[in-house]
Amino acid sequence: MIRGGVIRVGVLGAAGRMGSLVCETIADAEGVELVAAVDPTASLGATTASGVEISPDPGVLSLAGSDVAVDFTHPDVAFENVIACLDAGIHTVVGTSGFTHERLEELSVRVGSGPPNVAVVPNFAIGAVLMMWMAEKAAPWFDRAEVIELHHDGKADAPSGTAISTAERLAAARDSGGWPERGDSTELLPGARGAAAGPIRVHAVRLPGIVASQEVLFGTTGQTLTIRHDTFDRSAFMPGVLAAVKAVPDLSGLTVGLEAILGL
Ligand SMILES: NC(=O)c1ccc[n+]([C@@H]2O[C@H](COP(=O)([O-])OP(=O)(O)OC[C@H]3O[C@@H](n4cnc5c(N)ncnc54)[C@H](O)[C@@H]3O)[C@@H](O)[C@H]2O)c1
């Protein structure tokens, strides 16, 4: 339970692309208050847009007074940040990528049933979460499905974590009998049929001008269904971040993904 009803929030990675936007979002939102901002690259005296000083000291003491910490830092440091917050009794919402299945298992043991609680959310875009959820619902009704993800050409890896996760969920969504075995085209150029993520083919497009999009295509006799989500800028992630910050004090232990927070 949060004293006074207002959740006091500290942001780790406050000078970064996501962290700075999270600081603005928290400062402008009802029911939450930005009380701390941390980023080792911040110069002395630097502040967030709302005037909160950004501490260059990455130690958890910089988060003093926070009920909830939000981490948008780097995969190399995020895990240690969460552990430090747990030890300090601060709930944590993590957006930083790189939380493997092994790391999540380790974290689950450390968090136990909480409090403090932790929410690790690989994708805060509510539309993307709904796209995956709808795709799972559609999966039993079609013979084949393929995933096309489209990102800017600066993205380091391919396919995206969301595409891999979608393919895993589609594979698991047909528990009785799996996906029907079908012959496939001979590839005249290697990779023409995309990457095989189990029974689901995944295609990655990289072009300047795109932010992040994904299509899930289904086919069966005489009909197809396409579910598509587009992200146009980072503001797409903010409603999801805010929902997680408000929910995390009342969750129990470790929560992965936005689904439970949205009630899906
Ligand atoms: N979950 C999602 O929906 C989602 C959406 C977008 C980005 N991301 C992920 O969020 C992370 C951050 O992305 P970004 O584009 O903002 O990166 P960025 O490089 O712009 O910002 C990261 C910031 O973290 C700071 N930092 C590094 N170590 C720190 C520490 N120990 N304590 C505090 N701050 C520290 C860096 O100085 C930097 O300013 C990435 O892993 C990215 O993949 C997740």
The ligand as an ORCA input file, in Angstrom:
! r2SCAN-3c Opt
* xyz 0 1
  N      10.100     -2.685    -23.043
  C       9.860     -1.834    -24.043
  O       8.717     -1.655    -24.502
  C      11.028     -1.060    -24.606
  C      10.807     -0.033    -25.531
  C      11.919      0.678    -26.009
  C      13.191      0.362    -25.552
  N      13.359     -0.674    -24.660
  C      14.680     -1.006    -24.097
  O      14.986     -0.038    -23.102
  C      16.413      0.049    -22.959
  C      16.846      1.519    -23.047
  O      16.574      2.002    -24.345
  P      16.936      3.509    -24.757
  O      16.660      3.616    -26.209
  O      16.307      4.466    -23.815
  O      18.535      3.503    -24.508
  P      19.477      4.753    -24.244
  O      20.856      4.265    -24.521
  O      18.976      5.966    -24.946
  O      19.328      5.029    -22.664
  C      19.851      4.215    -21.661
  C      20.349      5.135    -20.548
  O      20.682      4.331    -19.399
  C      21.774      4.960    -18.765
  N      22.416      4.023    -17.826
  C      23.364      3.092    -18.093
  N      23.694      2.444    -16.945
  C      22.927      2.981    -15.963
  C      22.814      2.720    -14.558
  N      23.553      1.780    -13.960
  N      21.942      3.467    -13.827
  C      21.197      4.407    -14.423
  N      21.260      4.706    -15.755
  C      22.114      3.984    -16.509
  C      22.658      5.389    -19.938
  O      23.586      6.379    -19.538
  C      21.622      5.913    -20.929
  O      21.388      7.304    -20.790
  C      16.993     -0.849    -24.072
  O      17.337     -2.109    -23.518
  C      15.843     -0.972    -25.053
  O      15.915     -2.165    -25.829
  C      12.305     -1.379    -24.193
*
